[in-house]
Amino acid sequence: MDSNEYIHKNSSELDKKNQLYPVFLKLDQLELLLVGGGNVGLEKIHSLLANSPEAKISIVAPEIKDEIRRLVFRHPSCKIIQREYLPEDLNNKDLVILATDNRELHERIKAQATEKGILVNVADTPDLCDFYLGSIVQKGNLKIAISTNGKSPTAAKRIKEVLHEALPGELDDVIENLHKVRTKLNGNFEYKVRKLNKITQILIEKDNGGNGRRWRKIATYSLIGFGLMLIGHFIFSYIPFQIMTDETVKWYQTLDKNFHWMVLAGFCAQMVDGATSMGYGVTSSIILQTANVSPAAISGGIHTAEMFTSGASGYSHYKFGNVNKKLFKALVIPGVIGAVLGAILLVQLNDTHIKYLRPAMAIYTLLLGVKIFSNAFMPNIKKQFKRYSWLAGAGGFLDSFGGGVGVLSLPQH
């Protein structure tokens, strides 16, 4: 095959394909002329307004269906001109749609529009069209245009129905969530594309047994389980289970007599904190005070635990972009100073002072518990607040001195 035959063959194959280039027009920024006020015109304007409710459409026809009038009444950007078409109707128009049963009129308008450089769509007449109006599937922000190259609008309509049923309504939520992720991504365009490709990989994975991701997880977990079994086998081969049990009991007996209360306090406090996003210090302090633990030990134990629990929570908020950096800077230094002063004062108190401090701490924790509980039933009232530094200092002091229960919260603003 010589080069001329190869070029001719490829050109013939290309001619058989749909060479239309799909675009999405902002019809609210264009002027559109629709000639025809019958059933075809109604179908065209209904499709246009369904996809672009603020489209600027001028409808010219000697007779206008009542359904078209009702549509125009609901869309002020459209207007009706009830008369025969005139050449000056093309003035200042960007697009023209012809929807009458008069081919001679269509050919005349097409010629006039071509002279003015205006693109034309003619209903059911592909050879006169500069562009086609395809069938459109819409799921929220997602739009899919379907074209059969003007050969079969009926086929396009059926494909539209199939896709509309096949595509889940949750796709709009996916797109909205991806938009939020995209706005938070830092880095250049290439990094954002690579990151979003990784996130959206799940959209093309199948739910059947051939799911590569699913099988990779199964294989990974199986290897981890097998590895743990081997480790357990070696451990129990050299250290009998009875010896491990006896040594564990001896080790537990060396711990503080209130150790089990501390474990219970930590468990209950974290469960409350996880459910309400507050109350870790209050719950822990109440339980430990019941066990007659000293206030200094209560404060130290709670804050040592919070270094991990609150640290993990704070890091998670930071990764999700929930941290107000300006507010953080206003709180951190006064809060640290207040906490240090509270801890120093608490340590310096003797047994006589502690005797009077316990009832005050009990009342304080009771009031805080009531406050936390009542917040769940109070309306969300927004208030302006400016003295963040004073609030941080007072909150840090009470949190440290009061045994880890300073839960002063910022008013919402």
C-alpha positions in Angstrom: 0.0 0.0 0.0 1.5 3.3 -1.0 1.3 6.6 1.0 -1.7 8.0 -1.1 -3.8 4.9 -0.5 -3.0 5.0 3.2 -4.0 8.6 3.5 -7.2 8.0 1.5 -8.1 5.0 3.8 -7.6 6.9 7.0 -9.6 9.8 5.6 -12.5 7.5 4.7 -12.5 6.0 8.2 -12.4 9.5 9.8 -15.4 10.6 7.7 -17.5 7.8 9.1 -17.0 9.0 12.7 -18.9 11.7 14.5 -16.7 14.7 14.1 -18.8 17.1 16.1 -17.1 18.9 19.0 -19.3 19.2 22.1 -19.4 22.5 24.0 -21.5 23.8 26.9 -22.8 27.3 26.2 -23.7 30.0 28.8 -27.0 30.9 27.2 -27.7 33.6 29.9 -24.8 35.5 28.2 -26.0 35.0 24.6 -29.0 36.3 22.6 -30.9 33.4 21.0 -33.7 33.6 18.4 -36.3 30.8 18.1 -38.5 30.9 15.0 -41.6 28.8 15.5 -44.3 28.6 18.1 -45.8 25.1 17.6 -45.1 21.7 19.1 -41.5 21.6 17.8 -40.8 25.1 19.1 -42.3 24.1 22.5 -39.9 21.0 22.6 -36.9 23.2 21.8 -37.7 26.0 24.3 -38.5 23.4 27.0 -35.1 21.8 26.5 -33.3 25.1 26.5 -35.0 26.4 29.7 -34.7 23.1 31.5 -30.9 23.3 31.2 -30.5 27.1 31.3 -33.4 28.7 33.1 -32.0 32.3 32.5 -31.5 31.9 28.8 -32.2 35.0 26.7 -34.6 33.7 24.0 -36.7 35.8 21.6 -39.6 33.7 20.1 -41.0 34.8 16.8 -44.1 33.2 15.2 -47.5 34.2 14.0 -49.2 31.7 16.3 -47.9 30.8 19.8 -49.0 27.7 21.8 -50.4 28.4 25.3 -47.7 26.1 26.8 -45.0 28.3 25.4 -46.7 31.4 26.8 -46.8 29.8 30.3 -43.1 28.9 30.0 -42.2 32.5 29.0 -44.3 33.9 31.8 -42.1 31.9 34.3 -38.9 33.0 32.7 -38.6 36.8 32.4 -35.4 36.6 30.3 -37.5 35.3 27.4 -40.0 37.3 25.2 -42.6 36.6 22.6 -42.9 38.5 19.3 -46.2 37.3 17.7 -45.8 38.0 14.0 -44.2 36.6 10.9 -40.4 36.5 10.8 -38.5 39.6 9.5 -34.8 39.7 8.5 -34.1 42.4 11.2 -35.0 39.7 13.8 -31.4 38.5 13.3 -29.9 41.7 14.5 -27.7 41.3 17.6 -28.4 37.6 17.8 -25.7 34.9 18.6 -27.7 31.7 17.8 -30.8 30.9 15.8 -33.1 27.9 16.1 -35.6 27.2 13.4 -38.7 25.1 14.4 -41.4 25.5 11.8 -42.6 23.1 9.0 -41.6 25.6 6.2 -38.3 24.4 4.6 -38.3 27.3 2.2 -38.4 29.7 5.2 -35.7 27.8 6.9 -33.4 28.0 3.9 -33.9 31.7 3.5 -33.2 32.4 7.2 -30.2 30.1 7.1 -28.7 32.1 4.2 -29.3 35.4 5.9 -27.8 34.1 9.2 -24.7 32.7 7.4 -24.1 36.2 5.9 -24.1 37.7 9.4 -21.9 34.9 10.9 -24.7 33.5 13.1 -24.9 29.8 13.8 -28.2 28.0 13.0 -30.0 24.9 14.2 -32.8 23.6 12.0 -35.2 21.0 13.5 -35.2 17.7 11.7 -32.9 19.1 8.9 -29.3 18.1 9.6 -28.0 19.4 6.3 -29.0 23.0 7.2 -27.6 22.8 10.8 -24.4 24.4 12.0 -24.9 22.7 15.4 -27.2 20.1 17.0 -29.1 20.1 20.2 -28.3 16.8 21.8 -30.1 14.9 24.5 -28.9 15.8 27.9 -28.6 13.8 31.1 -28.3 15.9 34.3 -27.6 14.8 37.9 -27.1 18.1 39.8 -23.9 19.7 38.6 -23.1 16.8 36.2 -24.3 17.1 32.6 -23.7 14.6 29.8 -24.6 15.6 26.3 -25.5 12.8 23.8 -25.2 13.1 20.0 -25.9 10.7 17.2 -24.4 13.1 14.6 -28.0 14.1 13.7 -28.8 10.6 12.4 -31.3 9.5 15.1 -32.7 11.8 17.8 -34.9 8.9 19.0 -31.8 6.7 19.8 -30.3 9.7 21.6 -33.4 10.0 23.7 -33.4 6.3 24.6 -29.7 6.4 25.6 -30.5 9.4 27.7 -33.2 7.5 29.6 -30.8 4.5 30.2 -28.0 6.8 31.5 -30.5 8.7 33.7 -31.5 5.5 35.4 -28.0 4.1 35.6 -26.3 7.1 37.1 -27.0 7.4 40.9 -28.2 10.7 42.3 -25.3 10.6 44.8 -23.0 11.6 42.0 -23.8 15.3 42.7 -22.7 14.8 46.3 -19.4 13.2 45.0 -18.8 16.2 42.7 -19.5 18.7 45.5 -17.2 16.8 47.9 -14.4 16.7 45.3 -14.8 20.4 44.7 -14.3 21.0 48.5 -11.2 18.7 48.4 -9.8 20.5 45.4 -10.2 23.9 47.0 -8.2 22.7 50.1 -5.4 21.1 48.1 -2.1 22.9 48.1 0.6 22.5 45.4 0.8 22.9 41.6 -1.8 21.8 39.0 0.0 18.5 38.4 -0.1 17.6 42.1 -3.8 18.4 42.3 -4.6 16.3 39.3 -2.6 13.3 40.7 -4.3 13.6 44.1 -7.8 13.9 42.7 -7.1 10.9 40.3 -6.1 8.8 43.4 -9.3 9.9 45.3 -11.6 9.2 42.3 -10.0 5.8 41.6 -12.8 4.2 43.6 -15.4 5.4 41.1 -14.2 3.0 38.4 -13.6 0.0 40.6 -16.1 -2.8 40.3 -18.1 -4.3 43.2 -17.7 -7.9 42.0 -15.0 -10.5 42.9 -12.5 -8.9 40.4 -12.2 -5.8 42.5 -8.4 -5.3 42.7 -8.5 -3.0 45.6 -10.7 -5.3 47.6 -8.4 -8.3 47.0 -5.3 -6.2 47.9 -6.9 -5.4 51.3 -7.8 -9.0 51.9 -4.3 -10.1 51.0 -2.8 -7.5 53.3 -5.0 -8.3 56.2 -4.3 -12.1 55.7 -0.5 -11.5 55.8 -0.8 -9.4 58.9 -2.9 -12.0 60.6 -0.5 -14.8 59.6 2.4 -12.7 60.9 0.7 -12.2 64.3 0.0 -15.9 64.5 3.7 -16.6 64.0 4.7 -14.1 66.6 2.3 -15.5 69.1 3.5 -19.0 68.4 7.2 -18.1 69.1 6.2 -16.2 72.3 4.1 -18.9 73.8 6.7 -21.6 72.8 9.4 -20.0 74.9 7.2 -18.4 77.6 4.3 -20.6 78.9 1.0 -18.9 79.2 0.7 -19.7 82.9 4.0 -17.9 83.7 2.7 -14.9 81.7 -0.5 -14.8 83.7 1.3 -15.1 87.0 3.7 -12.3 86.1 0.9 -10.1 84.9 -0.9 -10.5 88.2 2.3 -9.7 90.2 2.9 -6.6 88.0 -0.7 -5.4 88.6 -0.3 -5.8 92.3 2.6 -3.4 92.2 0.5 -0.6 90.7 -1.3 2.1 92.6 -4.4 0.9 94.4 -6.5 3.4 92.4 -5.2 2.2 89.0 -8.4 0.4 88.1 -10.4 3.6 88.9 -8.1 5.6 86.7 -8.7 3.1 83.8 -12.4 3.4 84.4 -12.2 7.2 84.5 -10.3 7.3 81.3 -12.7 4.9 79.5 -15.8 6.8 80.6 -14.3 10.2 80.0 -13.2 9.4 76.5 -16.6 7.9 75.7 -18.3 11.1 76.9 -15.8 13.2 75.1 -16.2 11.3 71.8 -20.0 11.6 72.0 -20.2 15.3 73.0 -16.7 16.7 71.9 -16.2 17.9 75.5 -16.3 16.7 79.1 -13.1 14.6 79.3 -11.7 16.5 82.3 -15.1 16.8 84.0 -15.8 13.0 83.9 -12.3 12.0 84.8 -12.2 14.4 87.7 -15.5 13.3 89.2 -14.6 9.6 89.1 -11.1 10.2 90.5 -12.4 12.5 93.3 -14.7 9.7 94.3 -11.7 7.4 94.7 -10.1 10.0 97.0 -7.2 10.8 94.6 -5.3 14.0 95.4 -6.2 17.0 93.2 -2.6 17.4 92.0 -2.5 13.7 90.9 -5.9 14.2 89.3 -4.8 17.2 87.3 -1.4 15.6 86.4 -3.0 12.3 85.3 -5.7 13.9 83.2 -3.4 16.3 81.4 -0.9 13.6 80.8 -3.6 11.5 79.1 -4.9 14.6 77.2 -1.5 15.1 75.6 -2.3 12.1 73.5 -6.1 12.3 73.2 -6.3 16.0 72.6 -3.1 15.9 70.5 -4.7 13.3 68.2 -7.9 15.3 68.0 -6.1 18.6 67.3 -3.9 17.0 64.6 -7.0 15.6 62.9 -8.7 19.0 62.9 -5.5 20.5 61.5 -5.4 18.0 58.6 -9.0 18.7 57.8 -8.5 22.4 57.7 -10.7 23.2 60.8 -8.1 25.3 62.6 -8.5 29.0 62.8 -4.8 30.0 62.9 -5.5 33.6 64.0 -7.6 32.3 66.9 -5.0 29.7 67.8 -2.3 32.3 68.1 -4.5 34.4 70.3 -5.2 31.5 72.7 -2.0 29.5 72.9 0.4 31.8 74.8 -2.1 33.1 77.5 -3.5 29.6 77.8 0.0 28.1 78.5 0.8 30.8 81.1 -2.5 30.3 82.9 -2.0 26.5 82.9 1.5 26.8 84.4 0.4 29.2 87.1 -2.5 26.9 88.0 -0.3 23.8 88.2 2.3 25.6 90.4 -0.4 26.9 92.8 -2.0 23.4 93.0 1.3 21.7 93.9 2.2 24.3 96.6 -1.1 23.6 98.6 -0.7 21.6 101.8 -3.1 19.0 103.2 -5.1 21.7 105.1 -5.8 23.6 101.9 -6.6 20.4 100.0 -9.3 19.6 102.6 -11.1 22.8 101.7 -10.3 22.5 98.0 -12.1 19.2 97.5 -15.7 20.5 98.2 -15.0 23.5 95.9 -13.8 21.1 93.1 -16.8 18.9 93.6 -19.2 21.9 93.2 -17.2 23.2 90.2 -17.3 19.8 88.4 -21.1 19.6 89.2 -21.8 23.0 87.7 -19.7 22.1 84.6 -21.5 18.8 84.2 -24.9 20.6 84.3 -23.6 23.2 81.8 -22.4 20.5 79.4 -25.7 18.6 79.7 -27.8 21.8 79.2 -25.8 22.9 76.1 -27.4 19.9 74.2 -30.9 21.5 74.7 -30.0 25.2 74.3 -30.5 27.0 71.0 -27.4 28.0 69.0 -27.1 31.7 69.9 -24.3 33.7 68.1 -22.4 36.3 70.2 -19.6 38.6 69.5 -16.5 38.0 71.7 -13.2 39.8 71.6 -11.2 39.1 74.8 -9.8 35.8 73.6 -6.5 36.2 75.6 -8.2 36.8 78.9 -10.5 33.8 78.3 -7.5 31.6 77.3 -5.6 32.6 80.5 -8.5 32.0 82.8 -9.4 28.7 81.1 -5.9 27.4 81.3 -5.6 28.4 85.0 -8.9 26.7 85.9 -8.1 23.7 83.8 -4.8 23.1 85.5 -5.8 24.2 89.1 -9.2 22.6 89.0 -8.0 19.2 88.1 -8.3 19.2 84.3 -11.9 20.5 84.2 -11.5 24.0 82.8 -14.0 23.7 79.9 -14.6 27.4 79.3 -15.8 27.6 75.7 -15.7 30.4 73.2 -19.0 32.0 72.3 -19.8 31.4 68.6 -19.3 34.5 66.5 
